[in-house]
Amino acid sequence: MRSGDHLSQKFWGILKRKERWGFSWRGWLLLTSAGLVAAYFALLNIYPFLAVTHRVNTNVLVVEGAIQRYAIRGGVEEFKNGSYELIFTTGGPWVGEGGYTNDYNTSASVSAEMLKKFGVPDDLLQMVPSRVISRERTYSSAVALRDWFREHNTPVHSINVLTEGPHARRTRLLYQKAFGKNVAVGVIAVSNPDYNPKDWWRYSDGVREVIGESIAYIYARFFFYPSVSSSDKEMAQAAPASR
């Protein structure tokens, strides 16, 4: 063994020293500057990305349950100003109630009552509660609505879903997962009047909503894989027989 090789090794050759490249102070300065610029653009663009509004041509409006009063009022205005014939409310058991008890102890029922109070005609309003508490309540609500259409033999080709600001992009993603590619899903985001969306990071409500929904969207987009429901299994079994 050469003397140079002996000096670059220790513990009978178990450890070996190698030359490597590392950042100089200029490199670290450049890397830090790039990170700050990226963070700045993220602050400017994350809210518009999450709080997306994209309507589709439809006569069906869906108002998500468990939304605050300002969003319910936004649902009333959307219904009055749009060409809607029906309005649905969705949502499951209230968190902390220990699970499903009855349809009237759900956020779908509460939202329906508030819409009636604000002037939506009772005959145009239908609540569709979800009766399960799962790891993704929005998806469960979408599945309950999808199954309601199937059970009532009501074909639907497009819907608009109204929800609170930063929750909108995740809502559209999960409703699309539930309804599939044959149904166009639009979404309407109603901004929280308690803070300015352009300066959301200056408000505790804005920070809580944007950061929370950013994490939730990443989970829904990349890590949430819905299980096949019983209605999906029945449709899959019926499809070969109908051919």
Accessible surface in RSA format (square Angstrom, percent):
REM  Atomic radii and reference values for relative SASA: ProtOr
REM  Chains: A
REM  Algorithm: Lee & Richards
REM  Probe-radius: 1.40
REM  Slices: 20
REM RES _ NUM      All-atoms   Total-Side   Main-Chain    Non-polar    All polar
REM                ABS   REL    ABS   REL    ABS   REL    ABS   REL    ABS   REL
RES MET A   1   174.84  90.5  84.18  55.7  90.66 215.9  93.70  79.7  81.14 107.5
RES ARG A   2   180.85  75.9 172.86  88.1   7.99  19.0  80.13 109.5 100.73  61.0
RES SER A   3    90.93  76.8  78.78 105.1  12.15  28.0  49.10 104.6  41.83  58.6
RES GLY A   4    47.12  58.1   0.00   N/A  47.12  58.1  37.53 103.0   9.59  21.5
RES ASP A   5    52.18  36.6  51.61  51.4   0.58   1.4   8.02  18.9  44.17  44.0
RES HIS A   6   118.33  64.7 116.28  80.8   2.05   5.3  71.66  73.8  46.68  54.3
RES LEU A   7   130.97  72.9 113.46  81.2  17.51  44.0 116.95  82.1  14.02  37.7
RES SER A   8    24.92  21.1  22.52  30.1   2.39   5.5  18.52  39.4   6.40   9.0
RES GLN A   9    48.97  27.4  38.07  27.8  10.90  26.0   5.52  11.7  43.46  33.0
RES LYS A  10   141.27  68.9 134.12  82.3   7.15  17.0  83.34  75.0  57.93  61.7
RES PHE A  11   122.34  61.2 109.16  67.6  13.18  34.3 113.27  68.7   9.06  25.9
RES TRP A  12   237.62  95.4 190.23  92.1  47.38 111.3 176.72  94.2  60.89  98.8
RES GLY A  13    37.52  46.3   0.00   N/A  37.52  46.3  10.91  29.9  26.62  59.6
RES ILE A  14   134.48  76.5 104.50  77.9  29.98  72.3 111.36  80.2  23.12  62.7
RES LEU A  15   100.63  56.0  98.96  70.8   1.67   4.2 100.36  70.5   0.27   0.7
RES LYS A  16   128.54  62.7  97.79  60.0  30.75  73.2  48.74  43.9  79.80  85.0
RES ARG A  17   173.30  72.8 154.82  78.9  18.48  44.0  71.43  97.6 101.87  61.7
RES LYS A  18   158.69  77.4 131.12  80.5  27.57  65.7  79.08  71.2  79.61  84.8
RES GLU A  19   178.24 102.3 137.87 104.3  40.37  96.1  60.83 117.7 117.40  95.9
RES ARG A  20   198.31  83.3 168.09  85.7  30.23  72.0  75.22 102.8 123.09  74.6
RES TRP A  21   244.95  98.3 223.28 108.1  21.67  50.9 194.38 103.6  50.57  82.0
RES GLY A  22    55.17  68.0   0.00   N/A  55.17  68.0  25.78  70.8  29.38  65.8
RES PHE A  23   118.35  59.2  90.98  56.4  27.37  71.2  93.80  56.9  24.54  70.2
RES SER A  24    63.71  53.8  49.66  66.3  14.05  32.4  47.61 101.4  16.10  22.6
RES TRP A  25   167.66  67.3 154.11  74.6  13.55  31.8 141.83  75.6  25.83  41.9
RES ARG A  26   158.76  66.7 152.98  78.0   5.79  13.8  54.86  75.0 103.91  63.0
RES GLY A  27    17.14  21.1   0.00   N/A  17.14  21.1  15.52  42.6   1.61   3.6
RES TRP A  28   136.62  54.8 136.54  66.1   0.08   0.2 121.23  64.6  15.39  25.0
RES LEU A  29   106.51  59.3 102.08  73.0   4.43  11.1 105.97  74.4   0.54   1.4
RES LEU A  30   131.19  73.1 128.08  91.6   3.11   7.8 131.01  92.0   0.18   0.5
RES LEU A  31    87.67  48.8  82.08  58.7   5.60  14.1  84.89  59.6   2.78   7.5
RES THR A  32    75.21  53.5  66.78  67.7   8.43  20.1  53.85  72.3  21.35  32.3
RES SER A  33    47.62  40.2  45.17  60.3   2.45   5.6  28.82  61.4  18.80  26.3
RES ALA A  34    57.37  52.7  44.86  69.2  12.50  28.4  53.02  74.7   4.35  11.5
RES GLY A  35    40.19  49.6   0.00   N/A  40.19  49.6  34.55  94.8   5.64  12.6
RES LEU A  36   122.13  68.0 116.58  83.4   5.55  14.0 116.83  82.0   5.30  14.3
RES VAL A  37    83.03  54.6  80.50  72.9   2.53   6.1  82.98  72.1   0.05   0.1
RES ALA A  38    61.79  56.8  50.22  77.5  11.57  26.3  56.93  80.2   4.86  12.9
RES ALA A  39    52.25  48.0  44.11  68.1   8.14  18.5  51.04  71.9   1.21   3.2
RES TYR A  40   125.24  58.5 122.36  69.6   2.88   7.5  87.52  65.8  37.72  46.5
RES PHE A  41   108.59  54.3 108.14  67.0   0.44   1.1 108.38  65.7   0.20   0.6
RES ALA A  42    53.91  49.6  43.91  67.8  10.01  22.8  53.29  75.0   0.62   1.7
RES LEU A  43    64.36  35.8  63.10  45.1   1.26   3.2  63.33  44.5   1.02   2.7
RES LEU A  44    77.18  43.0  60.34  43.2  16.84  42.3  62.31  43.8  14.87  40.0
RES ASN A  45    82.93  57.2  81.12  78.4   1.82   4.4  27.35  65.8  55.58  53.7
RES ILE A  46    45.88  26.1  43.22  32.2   2.65   6.4  45.72  32.9   0.16   0.4
RES TYR A  47    11.59   5.4  11.59   6.6   0.00   0.0  11.49   8.6   0.10   0.1
RES PRO A  48    81.65  59.5  65.58  59.8  16.07  58.4  71.88  59.4   9.76  60.7
RES PHE A  49    85.79  42.9  79.54  49.3   6.25  16.3  85.12  51.6   0.67   1.9
RES LEU A  50     1.81   1.0   1.81   1.3   0.00   0.0   1.81   1.3   0.00   0.0
RES ALA A  51    17.43  16.0   3.28   5.1  14.15  32.2   3.28   4.6  14.15  37.5
RES VAL A  52    24.83  16.3  21.78  19.7   3.05   7.4  24.83  21.6   0.00   0.0
RES THR A  53    63.25  45.0  34.94  35.4  28.31  67.5  27.46  36.9  35.79  54.1
RES HIS A  54    97.53  53.3  94.47  65.7   3.06   7.8  54.15  55.8  43.38  50.5
RES ARG A  55   127.69  53.6 106.30  54.2  21.38  50.9  43.23  59.1  84.45  51.2
RES VAL A  56    32.98  21.7  19.49  17.6  13.49  32.5  27.75  24.1   5.22  14.2
RES ASN A  57   150.36 103.7 123.65 119.5  26.71  64.3  41.49  99.8 108.87 105.2
RES THR A  58    20.07  14.3   1.17   1.2  18.90  45.0   9.75  13.1  10.32  15.6
RES ASN A  59    62.07  42.8  59.00  57.0   3.07   7.4  12.12  29.2  49.95  48.3
RES VAL A  60    11.64   7.7  11.64  10.5   0.00   0.0  11.64  10.1   0.00   0.0
RES LEU A  61     0.00   0.0   0.00   0.0   0.00   0.0   0.00   0.0   0.00   0.0
RES VAL A  62     0.00   0.0   0.00   0.0   0.00   0.0   0.00   0.0   0.00   0.0
RES VAL A  63     0.00   0.0   0.00   0.0   0.00   0.0   0.00   0.0   0.00   0.0
RES GLU A  64     8.09   4.6   8.09   6.1   0.00   0.0   2.28   4.4   5.80   4.7
RES GLY A  65    12.37  15.3   0.00   N/A  12.37  15.3   0.18   0.5  12.19  27.3
RES ALA A  66    67.05  61.6  38.37  59.2  28.68  65.2  43.03  60.6  24.02  63.6
RES ILE A  67    19.56  11.1   6.13   4.6  13.43  32.4   6.91   5.0  12.65  34.3
RES GLN A  68    93.89  52.5  86.60  63.3   7.30  17.4  36.90  78.5  56.99  43.2
RES ARG A  69   119.31  50.1 113.29  57.8   6.01  14.3  45.85  62.7  73.45  44.5
RES TYR A  70    37.98  17.7  27.32  15.5  10.66  27.7  30.20  22.7   7.79   9.6
RES ALA A  71     0.00   0.0   0.00   0.0   0.00   0.0   0.00   0.0   0.00   0.0
RES ILE A  72     0.05   0.0   0.05   0.0   0.00   0.0   0.05   0.0   0.00   0.0
RES ARG A  73   124.18  52.1 122.87  62.6   1.31   3.1  43.87  60.0  80.31  48.7
RES GLY A  74    18.44  22.7   0.00   N/A  18.44  22.7  14.52  39.8   3.92   8.8
RES GLY A  75     0.00   0.0   0.00   N/A   0.00   0.0   0.00   0.0   0.00   0.0
RES VAL A  76     5.64   3.7   5.64   5.1   0.00   0.0   5.64   4.9   0.00   0.0
RES GLU A  77    94.54  54.3  94.54  71.5   0.00   0.0  41.23  79.8  53.31  43.5
RES GLU A  78    20.41  11.7  16.44  12.4   3.97   9.5   5.65  10.9  14.76  12.1
RES PHE A  79    19.21   9.6  14.56   9.0   4.65  12.1  14.56   8.8   4.65  13.3
RES LYS A  80   125.99  61.5  92.64  56.8  33.35  79.4  60.20  54.2  65.80  70.1
RES ASN A  81   123.91  85.4  85.66  82.8  38.24  92.1  32.11  77.3  91.80  88.7
RES GLY A  82    32.44  40.0   0.00   N/A  32.44  40.0  17.48  48.0  14.97  33.5
RES SER A  83   100.80  85.2  78.82 105.2  21.97  50.6  48.78 103.9  52.02  72.9
RES TYR A  84    25.78  12.0   6.47   3.7  19.30  50.2   3.39   2.5  22.39  27.6
RES GLU A  85   107.70  61.8 101.93  77.1   5.77  13.7  37.26  72.1  70.44  57.5
RES LEU A  86    67.94  37.8  67.94  48.6   0.00   0.0  67.94  47.7   0.00   0.0
RES ILE A  87     0.07   0.0   0.00   0.0   0.07   0.2   0.00   0.0   0.07   0.2
RES PHE A  88     0.88   0.4   0.88   0.5   0.00   0.0   0.88   0.5   0.00   0.0
RES THR A  89     0.00   0.0   0.00   0.0   0.00   0.0   0.00   0.0   0.00   0.0
RES THR A  90     0.64   0.5   0.64   0.6   0.00   0.0   0.00   0.0   0.64   1.0
RES GLY A  91     6.11   7.5   0.00   N/A   6.11   7.5   6.11  16.8   0.00   0.0
RES GLY A  92    13.29  16.4   0.00   N/A  13.29  16.4   5.38  14.8   7.91  17.7
RES PRO A  93     7.24   5.3   2.45   2.2   4.79  17.4   2.45   2.0   4.79  29.8
RES TRP A  94    92.06  36.9  90.21  43.7   1.85   4.3  86.10  45.9   5.96   9.7
RES VAL A  95   110.82  72.9  86.72  78.5  24.10  58.1  88.07  76.5  22.76  61.7
RES GLY A  96    77.77  95.9   0.00   N/A  77.77  95.9  38.53 105.7  39.23  87.9
RES GLU A  97    93.46  53.7  69.67  52.7  23.79  56.6   5.09   9.9  88.37  72.1
RES GLY A  98    83.15 102.5   0.00   N/A  83.15 102.5  44.51 122.1  38.64  86.5
RES GLY A  99    16.18  20.0   0.00   N/A  16.18  20.0  15.60  42.8   0.58   1.3
RES TYR A 100    83.65  39.1  52.51  29.9  31.14  81.0  41.36  31.1  42.30  52.1
RES THR A 101    85.84  61.1  54.02  54.8  31.82  75.8  58.64  78.8  27.20  41.1
RES ASN A 102    69.57  48.0  68.52  66.2   1.05   2.5  28.38  68.3  41.20  39.8
RES ASP A 103    30.01  21.0  27.95  27.8   2.06   4.9   5.37  12.6  24.64  24.6
RES TYR A 104   163.62  76.4 147.05  83.7  16.56  43.1 102.68  77.2  60.94  75.1
RES ASN A 105    43.92  30.3  40.32  39.0   3.60   8.7  11.86  28.5  32.06  31.0
RES THR A 106     0.32   0.2   0.32   0.3   0.00   0.0   0.32   0.4   0.00   0.0
RES SER A 107     5.27   4.5   5.10   6.8   0.16   0.4   1.81   3.9   3.45   4.8
RES ALA A 108     0.00   0.0   0.00   0.0   0.00   0.0   0.00   0.0   0.00   0.0
RES SER A 109     6.29   5.3   5.96   8.0   0.32   0.7   0.20   0.4   6.09   8.5
RES VAL A 110    58.51  38.5  55.79  50.5   2.72   6.6  58.48  50.8   0.03   0.1
RES SER A 111     3.46   2.9   3.38   4.5   0.08   0.2   0.08   0.2   3.38   4.7
RES ALA A 112     5.12   4.7   5.12   7.9   0.00   0.0   5.12   7.2   0.00   0.0
RES GLU A 113    93.56  53.7  88.80  67.2   4.76  11.3  39.84  77.1  53.72  43.9
RES MET A 114    37.93  19.6  36.96  24.5   0.98   2.3  23.10  19.6  14.84  19.7
RES LEU A 115     0.00   0.0   0.00   0.0   0.00   0.0   0.00   0.0   0.00   0.0
RES LYS A 116    81.18  39.6  65.52  40.2  15.66  37.3  32.22  29.0  48.96  52.2
RES LYS A 117   151.05  73.7 114.54  70.3  36.50  86.9  86.25  77.6  64.80  69.0
RES PHE A 118    33.48  16.8  16.81  10.4  16.67  43.4  23.25  14.1  10.23  29.3
RES GLY A 119    47.75  58.9   0.00   N/A  47.75  58.9  29.56  81.1  18.19  40.7
RES VAL A 120     6.14   4.0   0.45   0.4   5.69  13.7   1.55   1.3   4.59  12.5
RES PRO A 121    63.15  46.0  51.87  47.3  11.28  41.0  63.15  52.1   0.00   0.0
RES ASP A 122    93.98  65.8  82.30  81.9  11.67  27.6  30.33  71.4  63.65  63.5
RES ASP A 123   121.42  85.0  86.37  86.0  35.05  82.9  51.68 121.6  69.74  69.5
RES LEU A 124    56.76  31.6  56.35  40.3   0.41   1.0  56.58  39.7   0.18   0.5
RES LEU A 125    19.73  11.0   1.53   1.1  18.19  45.7   1.88   1.3  17.84  48.0
RES GLN A 126    68.38  38.2  66.10  48.3   2.28   5.4  11.01  23.4  57.37  43.5
RES MET A 127    38.17  19.8  31.54  20.9   6.63  15.8  27.70  23.5  10.47  13.9
RES VAL A 128     6.15   4.0   5.60   5.1   0.55   1.3   6.15   5.3   0.00   0.0
RES PRO A 129    20.49  14.9  12.42  11.3   8.07  29.3  12.42  10.3   8.07  50.2
RES SER A 130     3.39   2.9   2.36   3.2   1.03   2.4   1.98   4.2   1.41   2.0
RES ARG A 131   139.44  58.5 124.28  63.4  15.16  36.1  35.75  48.9 103.69  62.8
RES VAL A 132    89.53  58.9  82.36  74.6   7.17  17.3  86.73  75.4   2.81   7.6
RES ILE A 133    88.23  50.2  56.40  42.0  31.84  76.7  56.44  40.6  31.79  86.3
RES SER A 134    48.24  40.8  31.60  42.2  16.64  38.3  38.94  82.9   9.30  13.0
RES ARG A 135   156.80  65.8 116.19  59.2  40.61  96.7  66.58  91.0  90.22  54.7
RES GLU A 136     9.83   5.6   8.69   6.6   1.14   2.7   2.14   4.1   7.69   6.3
RES ARG A 137   131.84  55.4 127.07  64.8   4.77  11.4  32.38  44.3  99.46  60.3
RES THR A 138    13.72   9.8  10.38  10.5   3.34   8.0   3.10   4.2  10.62  16.1
RES TYR A 139    26.55  12.4  26.55  15.1   0.00   0.0  17.48  13.1   9.08  11.2
RES SER A 140    12.91  10.9   7.14   9.5   5.76  13.3   5.12  10.9   7.79  10.9
RES SER A 141     6.86   5.8   6.86   9.2   0.00   0.0   1.70   3.6   5.16   7.2
RES ALA A 142     0.00   0.0   0.00   0.0   0.00   0.0   0.00   0.0   0.00   0.0
RES VAL A 143    21.93  14.4  21.93  19.9   0.00   0.0  21.93  19.1   0.00   0.0
RES ALA A 144    21.51  19.8  11.31  17.4  10.20  23.2  18.02  25.4   3.48   9.2
RES LEU A 145     0.00   0.0   0.00   0.0   0.00   0.0   0.00   0.0   0.00   0.0
RES ARG A 146    11.59   4.9  11.19   5.7   0.40   0.9   5.48   7.5   6.11   3.7
RES ASP A 147    26.64  18.7  26.39  26.3   0.25   0.6   8.22  19.4  18.42  18.4
RES TRP A 148    47.39  19.0  45.00  21.8   2.39   5.6  41.30  22.0   6.09   9.9
RES PHE A 149     6.45   3.2   6.02   3.7   0.43   1.1   6.07   3.7   0.38   1.1
RES ARG A 150    85.24  35.8  65.87  33.6  19.36  46.1  45.52  62.2  39.72  24.1
RES GLU A 151   132.02  75.8  98.47  74.5  33.55  79.9  47.19  91.3  84.83  69.3
RES HIS A 152    97.12  53.1  74.96  52.1  22.16  56.7  55.36  57.1  41.76  48.6
RES ASN A 153   134.12  92.5 107.38 103.8  26.74  64.4  35.07  84.4  99.05  95.7
RES THR A 154    48.22  34.3  43.14  43.7   5.08  12.1  32.59  43.8  15.63  23.6
RES PRO A 155   111.55  81.3  83.39  76.0  28.16 102.4  94.74  78.2  16.81 104.5
RES VAL A 156    25.22  16.6  11.83  10.7  13.39  32.3  14.87  12.9  10.35  28.1
RES HIS A 157   139.15  76.0 130.85  91.0   8.29  21.2  95.40  98.3  43.75  50.9
RES SER A 158    17.80  15.0  15.67  20.9   2.14   4.9   6.25  13.3  11.56  16.2
RES ILE A 159     0.00   0.0   0.00   0.0   0.00   0.0   0.00   0.0   0.00   0.0
RES ASN A 160     2.87   2.0   2.87   2.8   0.00   0.0   0.00   0.0   2.87   2.8
RES VAL A 161     0.00   0.0   0.00   0.0   0.00   0.0   0.00   0.0   0.00   0.0
RES LEU A 162     0.87   0.5   0.87   0.6   0.00   0.0   0.87   0.6   0.00   0.0
RES THR A 163     0.17   0.1   0.17   0.2   0.00   0.0   0.00   0.0   0.17   0.3
RES GLU A 164    32.18  18.5  32.18  24.3   0.00   0.0   4.88   9.4  27.30  22.3
RES GLY A 165     0.42   0.5   0.00   N/A   0.42   0.5   0.10   0.3   0.32   0.7
RES PRO A 166     4.88   3.6   4.41   4.0   0.47   1.7   4.41   3.6   0.47   2.9
RES HIS A 167    27.95  15.3  27.72  19.3   0.24   0.6  21.10  21.7   6.85   8.0
RES ALA A 168     0.00   0.0   0.00   0.0   0.00   0.0   0.00   0.0   0.00   0.0
RES ARG A 169    46.02  19.3  45.34  23.1   0.67   1.6   3.13   4.3  42.89  26.0
RES ARG A 170    29.99  12.6  29.76  15.2   0.23   0.6   0.62   0.9  29.37  17.8
RES THR A 171     0.00   0.0   0.00   0.0   0.00   0.0   0.00   0.0   0.00   0.0
RES ARG A 172    57.89  24.3  57.89  29.5   0.00   0.0  11.30  15.4  46.58  28.2
RES LEU A 173    37.57  20.9  31.71  22.7   5.86  14.7  37.12  26.1   0.45   1.2
RES LEU A 174     0.00   0.0   0.00   0.0   0.00   0.0   0.00   0.0   0.00   0.0
RES TYR A 175     0.00   0.0   0.00   0.0   0.00   0.0   0.00   0.0   0.00   0.0
RES GLN A 176    59.26  33.1  56.78  41.5   2.49   5.9  39.31  83.7  19.96  15.1
RES LYS A 177    77.88  38.0  49.29  30.2  28.58  68.1  23.81  21.4  54.06  57.6
RES ALA A 178     4.61   4.2   0.00   0.0   4.61  10.5   0.04   0.1   4.57  12.1
RES PHE A 179    18.27   9.1   2.86   1.8  15.41  40.1   3.32   2.0  14.95  42.8
RES GLY A 180    28.26  34.8   0.00   N/A  28.26  34.8  28.26  77.5   0.00   0.0
RES LYS A 181   205.81 100.4 171.49 105.2  34.32  81.7 117.30 105.6  88.51  94.3
RES ASN A 182   139.80  96.4 118.36 114.4  21.44  51.6  33.36  80.3 106.45 102.9
RES VAL A 183    13.61   9.0  13.02  11.8   0.59   1.4  13.02  11.3   0.59   1.6
RES ALA A 184    48.11  44.2  37.23  57.5  10.88  24.8  45.42  64.0   2.70   7.1
RES VAL A 185     8.08   5.3   0.00   0.0   8.08  19.5   0.00   0.0   8.08  21.9
RES GLY A 186     0.00   0.0   0.00   N/A   0.00   0.0   0.00   0.0   0.00   0.0
RES VAL A 187     0.00   0.0   0.00   0.0   0.00   0.0   0.00   0.0   0.00   0.0
RES ILE A 188     7.81   4.4   7.81   5.8   0.00   0.0   7.81   5.6   0.00   0.0
RES ALA A 189    19.03  17.5   2.41   3.7  16.62  37.8   2.41   3.4  16.62  44.0
RES VAL A 190    27.64  18.2  24.51  22.2   3.13   7.5  27.64  24.0   0.00   0.0
RES SER A 191    54.09  45.7  41.59  55.5  12.50  28.8  21.01  44.7  33.07  46.3
RES ASN A 192     6.20   4.3   4.14   4.0   2.06   5.0   0.48   1.1   5.73   5.5
RES PRO A 193    99.52  72.5  59.90  54.6  39.62 144.0  71.77  59.3  27.75 172.5
RES ASP A 194    98.81  69.2  73.50  73.2  25.32  59.9  17.79  41.9  81.02  80.8
RES TYR A 195     9.56   4.5   0.38   0.2   9.18  23.9   5.73   4.3   3.82   4.7
RES ASN A 196    64.20  44.3  57.41  55.5   6.79  16.4  17.99  43.3  46.21  44.7
RES PRO A 197    39.64  28.9  36.68  33.4   2.96  10.7  37.16  30.7   2.48  15.4
RES LYS A 198   167.58  81.8 152.52  93.6  15.06  35.9 103.88  93.5  63.70  67.9
RES ASP A 199    45.56  31.9  45.56  45.4   0.00   0.0   0.33   0.8  45.23  45.1
RES TRP A 200    15.00   6.0  15.00   7.3   0.00   0.0  15.00   8.0   0.00   0.0
RES TRP A 201    80.71  32.4  62.78  30.4  17.93  42.1  50.71  27.0  29.99  48.7
RES ARG A 202   173.44  72.8 135.87  69.3  37.57  89.4  42.40  58.0 131.04  79.4
RES TYR A 203    83.58  39.0  79.30  45.1   4.28  11.1  50.05  37.6  33.53  41.3
RES SER A 204    88.13  74.5  69.80  93.2  18.33  42.2  49.35 105.1  38.77  54.3
RES ASP A 205    40.66  28.5  40.13  39.9   0.53   1.2   4.59  10.8  36.07  36.0
RES GLY A 206     0.00   0.0   0.00   N/A   0.00   0.0   0.00   0.0   0.00   0.0
RES VAL A 207    51.06  33.6  51.06  46.2   0.00   0.0  51.06  44.4   0.00   0.0
RES ARG A 208   148.02  62.1 135.40  69.0  12.62  30.1  76.36 104.4  71.66  43.4
RES GLU A 209    35.23  20.2  29.35  22.2   5.88  14.0  27.89  53.9   7.35   6.0
RES VAL A 210     2.05   1.4   2.05   1.9   0.00   0.0   2.05   1.8   0.00   0.0
RES ILE A 211    88.83  50.5  87.41  65.1   1.41   3.4  88.83  64.0   0.00   0.0
RES GLY A 212    36.99  45.6   0.00   N/A  36.99  45.6  30.62  84.0   6.37  14.3
RES GLU A 213    27.76  15.9  27.00  20.4   0.76   1.8   6.12  11.8  21.64  17.7
RES SER A 214    24.83  21.0  22.43  29.9   2.40   5.5  22.47  47.8   2.36   3.3
RES ILE A 215   114.92  65.4 113.44  84.5   1.48   3.6 114.02  82.1   0.90   2.4
RES ALA A 216    24.49  22.5  18.94  29.2   5.56  12.6  24.22  34.1   0.28   0.7
RES TYR A 217    30.85  14.4  30.85  17.6   0.00   0.0  14.44  10.8  16.41  20.2
RES ILE A 218    90.62  51.6  90.62  67.5   0.00   0.0  90.62  65.3   0.00   0.0
RES TYR A 219    73.47  34.3  72.44  41.2   1.04   2.7  67.59  50.8   5.89   7.3
RES ALA A 220     0.02   0.0   0.00   0.0   0.02   0.1   0.00   0.0   0.02   0.1
RES ARG A 221   115.69  48.6 104.74  53.4  10.95  26.1   3.44   4.7 112.25  68.0
RES PHE A 222   116.62  58.3 103.86  64.3  12.76  33.2 108.72  65.9   7.91  22.6
RES PHE A 223   126.52  63.3 115.41  71.5  11.12  28.9 116.10  70.4  10.42  29.8
RES PHE A 224     8.96   4.5   6.37   3.9   2.59   6.7   6.37   3.9   2.59   7.4
RES TYR A 225   162.89  76.1 155.31  88.4   7.58  19.7 120.78  90.8  42.11  51.9
RES PRO A 226    45.39  33.1  25.44  23.2  19.95  72.5  27.16  22.4  18.23 113.3
RES SER A 227    98.46  83.2  77.97 104.1  20.49  47.2  52.36 111.5  46.11  64.6
RES VAL A 228    94.32  62.1  76.27  69.0  18.05  43.5  78.65  68.3  15.67  42.5
RES SER A 229    29.90  25.3  20.76  27.7   9.14  21.1  29.86  63.6   0.04   0.1
RES SER A 230    82.61  69.8  73.75  98.4   8.86  20.4  42.67  90.9  39.94  56.0
RES SER A 231    23.30  19.7  21.58  28.8   1.72   4.0  22.94  48.9   0.36   0.5
RES ASP A 232    37.46  26.2  32.74  32.6   4.72  11.2  13.97  32.9  23.49  23.4
RES LYS A 233   114.52  55.9 111.57  68.5   2.95   7.0  58.32  52.5  56.20  59.9
RES GLU A 234   113.99  65.4 108.88  82.4   5.11  12.2  39.78  76.9  74.22  60.6
RES MET A 235   105.10  54.4  97.20  64.3   7.91  18.8  98.52  83.8   6.58   8.7
RES ALA A 236    65.52  60.2  48.73  75.2  16.79  38.2  57.62  81.1   7.90  20.9
RES GLN A 237   135.09  75.5 115.89  84.7  19.20  45.7  46.37  98.7  88.72  67.3
RES ALA A 238    57.85  53.2  50.08  77.3   7.77  17.7  56.14  79.1   1.71   4.5
RES ALA A 239    41.61  38.3  34.93  53.9   6.68  15.2  41.01  57.7   0.60   1.6
RES PRO A 240    77.90  56.8  64.16  58.5  13.74  49.9  64.81  53.5  13.09  81.4
RES ALA A 241    89.25  82.1  50.89  78.5  38.36  87.3  63.43  89.3  25.82  68.4
RES SER A 242    97.06  82.0  55.84  74.5  41.22  95.0  51.83 110.4  45.23  63.4
RES ARG A 243   229.88  96.5 161.98  82.6  67.90 161.7  96.21 131.5 133.67  81.0
END  Absolute sums over single chains surface
CHAIN  1 A    15314.0      12469.9       2844.1       9146.0       6167.9
END  Absolute sums over all chains
TOTAL         15314.0      12469.9       2844.1       9146.0       6167.9
